[in-house]
Amino acid sequence: MSERTNIDKTIREKFEDFSVEPPVHLWGEISGELAAGKRRKRIAAFGWIAAAAVVVIAFLAGWLINDHSKQVLPSMVEQPKVQENNQNQTESQPQNQKSVSQNQEQPVIAKSNVQTGRSESETHKAARTFVVKNVDVNTETESEVITTSKREEWNVEYLATKTAEFDQENQPLLVTQIQGKQEEKRGISAHDEVLIVGNIQKLKQENKPEHGWIVGAHLSPGYAAHTSSYSASYSGNMSTNSEGGVRNVGGGVSVQYKTGKKLRIESGVYYAQNSQSAGSSNGLFNMSPSYDFLSGNAEYSGNDLVYANTVELKREGMIMNSTAGVVNLNQTPQGAELSAKTDGRDLNTATLITNGEFTQQFDFIEIPMYLRYRVVDGKFGIDLMGGLNAGLVVGNNVFIQSDYGKQNVGTTESISTLNLSGTVGMGVSYSMGTHFSLSLEPRMSYYLNSINTNPDVSYKPYRLGLFTGIYYQF
Amino acid sequence: MAHLHCILEDLKQIINECASGNIKAQEQLYRTFAPKMFGICLRYAKDRTEAEDNLHEGFIKVYSSIKSFRHEGSFEGWMRKIMVNVSLEKFRKQQTMYPVEDMVLYADSHATDDVLAEISAQELLVLIQQLPPRYRMVFNLYVMEGMNHEEISREMNISVGTSKSNLSRSRDILKDKVKKLYGEAGKNNNTA
């Protein structure tokens, strides 16, 4: 024991002040990486600023559009011309009308040039304005008609009936229906009636809250694939296997703010998975002379998927050019074969062959900023939506799915943490009462930047998803 | 004593400036400590290139985590730990790629430690680098870092018995190599 202790002590003492001057170029490499790190941080900061700017611009756009809609929507229909010869009838039915003084609060007046078909001389004398104000379509008893002239004839009873009818159907009455009943309406012309119904409809719409919040929870089965391109030097060291997208499930929660009757701004947090798989049948080896040594190998015959690619052997593992970028393999896939290349050009390269399917998977947390436009507003609603997502890569894994199970064999290098994607979609919703609704919404998201920062690789994933969800409105 | 205090204050100043990203301070820190750290990296690596990689990676980690240094202990010791950890991480990755069979206990070579006293650190370094990766790692952690076998087994994901046998075997290999080196040198001297 003492001999060993002495040996250890001797060696330790020899190395106590041992130092060796490192090569001169090393500081240059370290300082270069430090500078690159700073640049990356700056780029990430710009990315966040850009995302914040998108949010602000979208909000302002919604705000401005909403302001405009406020000015247009409340305008009421006006009837400027009433026949003079109705004066007597109006006077004979005082009990049927509710007169309100002209200094009524907030009189709603808008001008329109409605053509009544009557002569100018007839209508000019008795030009009057009437306004239907504060008609509560939910409580028929509080229907209220304002008249400004005794010469105008109004049938309040009929108006209340019409309002109730409108409530029941929840839709504006058709002009043709009104015209068909014209004879029953004790002095109200077809044109007047259209105006009344129009006013009621507008008031009903006006009574709906323009602003409010909608929260939703979503589940989204989908299909993820990609578009990609490579530099010649990169693709020269990559075997092209048959590639395909991957089905997966995403989801998240959303928050919408109603900026008006039609427009909404949506944000939230979504989880999405973008991945691609590669594998090929045995036919690959018939086409590529690189894999001639495998012909006749029973293990790689049949219809099983086989993945093959060129790998570069490194001290700390293997690297491999793949669809989404350079893959750093931290372990050899189970059951894989490594075959050295015999052409003598590069002794560090080999061919990796493994049964199974190769998958590169990226997990994203997406923070969206969407604008929604309500095309149809009713029991069944239709929305069009579109906007941008800040996509944060939170998972980066490479898998081999083989007879040995699903094995995580490494990561893809140079994947950017913050990315930007665009989304468009169309949603159908079904209202289940005042607060709840269900929705079904196909969406497509496409990454606007290559998520791999390697200049030799352009890899832009996209995803088609069917977003199902439930909304709560308040 | 006052001189030492000044040096420590200067070092503290450099560390603080490094933490705020001052590239000149980072270079000054590198110039001060790189030779010592490179010596450590060389002991853990199989060759100079690997040691350079480890030194590079180690200094990047030093700069990125220097804000967490609380000035409570030796800064050199803190850096040294980072360098050793970088070597350990590399070893763990290599181990998954190229698993090594457990070695059985080898017979003692009965060499004495007298020959070790004659050899220089540079010569000894070359011999240490020639050890198999796991022997080299166990030897360094036990002899140079003062870790016990339980700690080594945890860090390297090996059994305590393996750690012990690897250490014993690495000592024997080193002694044999020293003996051969000096024996051959002696023969050469005689024939010359």
Boltz contact constraints between the chains, C-beta under 6 A:
constraints:
  - contact:
      token1: [A, 6]
      token2: [B, 113]
      max_distance: 6.0
  - contact:
      token1: [A, 7]
      token2: [B, 113]
      max_distance: 6.0
  - contact:
      token1: [A, 7]
      token2: [B, 171]
      max_distance: 6.0
  - contact:
      token1: [A, 8]
      token2: [B, 143]
      max_distance: 6.0
  - contact:
      token1: [A, 10]
      token2: [B, 113]
      max_distance: 6.0
  - contact:
      token1: [A, 10]
      token2: [B, 116]
      max_distance: 6.0
  - contact:
      token1: [A, 10]
      token2: [B, 117]
      max_distance: 6.0
  - contact:
      token1: [A, 11]
      token2: [B, 143]
      max_distance: 6.0
  - contact:
      token1: [A, 14]
      token2: [B, 121]
      max_distance: 6.0
  - contact:
      token1: [A, 14]
      token2: [B, 124]
      max_distance: 6.0
  - contact:
      token1: [A, 15]
      token2: [B, 121]
      max_distance: 6.0
  - contact:
      token1: [A, 18]
      token2: [B, 39]
      max_distance: 6.0
  - contact:
      token1: [A, 18]
      token2: [B, 121]
      max_distance: 6.0
  - contact:
      token1: [A, 19]
      token2: [B, 35]
      max_distance: 6.0
  - contact:
      token1: [A, 19]
      token2: [B, 36]
      max_distance: 6.0
  - contact:
      token1: [A, 19]
      token2: [B, 39]
      max_distance: 6.0
  - contact:
      token1: [A, 20]
      token2: [B, 38]
      max_distance: 6.0
  - contact:
      token1: [A, 20]
      token2: [B, 39]
      max_distance: 6.0
  - contact:
      token1: [A, 21]
      token2: [B, 35]
      max_distance: 6.0
  - contact:
      token1: [A, 22]
      token2: [B, 34]
      max_distance: 6.0
  - contact:
      token1: [A, 22]
      token2: [B, 38]
      max_distance: 6.0
  - contact:
      token1: [A, 22]
      token2: [B, 55]
      max_distance: 6.0
  - contact:
      token1: [A, 26]
      token2: [B, 52]
      max_distance: 6.0
  - contact:
      token1: [A, 27]
      token2: [B, 30]
      max_distance: 6.0
  - contact:
      token1: [A, 30]
      token2: [B, 56]
      max_distance: 6.0
  - contact:
      token1: [A, 30]
      token2: [B, 59]
      max_distance: 6.0
  - contact:
      token1: [A, 33]
      token2: [B, 60]
      max_distance: 6.0
  - contact:
      token1: [A, 316]
      token2: [B, 90]
      max_distance: 6.0
  - contact:
      token1: [A, 316]
      token2: [B, 93]
      max_distance: 6.0
  - contact:
      token1: [A, 317]
      token2: [B, 97]
      max_distance: 6.0
  - contact:
      token1: [A, 330]
      token2: [B, 93]
      max_distance: 6.0
  - contact:
      token1: [A, 331]
      token2: [B, 96]
      max_distance: 6.0
